[in-house]
């Protein structure tokens, strides 16, 4: 039996109570694998909380520059030996230069994450003050449903946030008006990236499945980069003005 979960969920930014869930799973004889990609090991280390294995998409915060495709699995030697055998059988080996890029990126992980987190908090606070935004999902806000868990689990709120504009067309107008973030479905980079999950990363879901997954039709997910916070907020303000115009029609 296996419990597989994310530290911070994609795209709704739900924070898992890892200590409680890991303890519960182990009590019932299940192993636990945690996808820690959204948090990164700088903000959370699930292995120290009892997880059996932790997976990280090194393409994201670890590499940090949108120039590598790689992943990592972390665990005890006994468990990693089994993973290595599978890796050998299927040929899932990271290229040497890709490994170099990840290692290089990790040297600045702590510096980058501090900036990502602070700018994300500034942006989340701004979004929360705007009438066209129905809800903001960011672990660093007191209004976040799992704020108490985030305070205990995470070093800071992270570089990922999401917010609901209520309608697909409002989200589309918002994204069309942006000038700084590129239109792509990736995340965890030096540049800010904004995406509409219902039409990109989760486009295979129909309306009923989106609703069942708690993904609003107007959800926008933002991976906050290293740009100047004032520049980014000004760009977002222009996007919200475009969304507001659509909503008022």
Protein Blocks (a to p, Z undefined) as FASTA:
>chain_A
ZZdddfbacfklpacdfklmmmmmmmnopacdddfklnopmlocfklnopabdcddfklm
mnonopaccddddddfklmmmmmmmmmmnopacdfklmmmmmmmmmmmmmmmmmmmmmmm
mmmmmmmmpmklmbdcdfkbmklmklmmmmmmpmbebjadcddehiaklmmmmmmmpmkl
ccdfbehiabdcdddfklmmmmmpcfklmmmnopafkbccddddfbdfklmmmmmmmmmm
mmmmmmmZZ
